[in-house]
Amino acid sequence: MEGKGKKVLITGGAGFLGSHLSDLFISKGYKVIAMDNLITGDISNLEHLFKHPDFEFYHHDVSKFVQVQGELHYILHFASPASPIDYLKIPIQTLKVGSLGTHNLLGLALAKKARILVASTSEIYGDPLVHPQSEDYWGNVNPIGPRGVYDEAKRFQEAMTMAYHRYHDLETRIVRIFNTYGPRMRLNDGRALPAFIGQALRGEDITVFGDGSQTRSFCYVADLIEGIYRLLMSDYAEPVNIGNPQEITIKDFAEEIIKLTGTQQKIVYKPLPADDPKQRQPDITLAKKLLNWEPKISRVEGLKVTYEYFKNLPQEELFKDPYGKKFN
C-alpha cells in the first residue's frame, strides 16, 4: 500500500478535520498517531480506529514539549480551536497552540527529518479588501480584536513555518482552509452551518448576524481532505488555498437550511460581531494548477449527508454547548 512502513503524526487528531485525516491515512496503509488534548476535540470521533493495529492515540497538549518514539515521516499540525466561541472562551490556549505548539512541532519535524504540513486558515485574510482572496493577498486583520487571537496565531504560525523552511531547509507545507463542513463537526460551535442546523433541530428560530448579506463559501470535508493530502505530497512550500469557491450569502444559506430540514422557523437578525468578515471566497487557481484539485461535491449533496449526521445524534447533544454546559 501507498503508506506502508511510514508513520504520520496528526495533531488535533480527535477534531473534525483531524479525525477525517486519521481515516484517510489509515486507509492508505500508514501508521497513524493521533494527538489531542481534547479541549475541543471529541474522542468519539476516533473510537472506530482504536482496535486498528496501525493506530495510536496520545492524549497530550502540543503547547508543551512533544516527543514521539522512533521514525516519523509526516506531521500534520491541526491542533487548534477553530470557532468564534473558542476564541472567546479559550483565547490564550488558542494563541499558545498556534505559537508554542507550532514551534514544538517544527522542532520535532526537524529532529525526525519529517515533512510537516500546518493547517492555516482563510481567517489570516481578516475582513478582506480583495475579493476573491488569493494567496498573494496579505489580509486586513485587527490584531487586538476578539478574533485577533485566532487570526494572529495563524499568521504567526505561517511566519514560523516559513522561517524553518528557509533557515533549516525543512520540508514544510501550508494549507489555508476555507469554511468546511460535514459529519463530526461540533453541533454548537458558533459557526453558521452547525448553528443553523442545531437551531432547526431544536425548533428555534434561525439567528443571522448583521443583515445576512455577508458571504461564505462552504467546502465538503471529503473534498478538503483530498486537497490537503495532495498538497502534503507536492513539492510546494508556500501557502495554498483549499476551499470551495461557490459563494452564498448567509441569509440565503439560512433559507437553504430551513428548506433542507423542512422546518417552519423564521430568520431573526442580531448585531454583527466585531470584525466579522463581509466576504469570504477562495481563489483556488493555484490549487487547480499545482495539485490538479478542485471540489467535486455540491453543497446540496454535502448538506444532505451532514444533516443526516446531525439528525441522528443523541438528543442531549442538541442542548449542549462545546464545553458541556446546558443552553438556557
Secondary structure, 3 states (H helix, E strand, C coil): CCCCCCEEEEECCCCHHHHHHHHHHHHCCCEEEEEECCCCCCHHHCHHHCCCCCEEEEECCCCCCCCCCCCCCEEEECCCCCCHHHHHHCHHHHHHHHHHHHHHHHHHHHHHCCEEEEEEEHHHHECCCCCCECCCCCCECCCCCCCHHHHHHHHHHHHHHHHHHHHHCCCEEEEEECCEECCCCCCCCCCHHHHHHHHHHHCCCEEEECCCCCEEECEEHHHHHHHHHHHHCCCCCCCEEECCCCEEEHHHHHHHHHHHHCCCCCEEEECCCCCCCCCCCECCHHHHHHHCCCCCCCHHHHHHHHHHHHHCCCHHHHHECCCCCECC
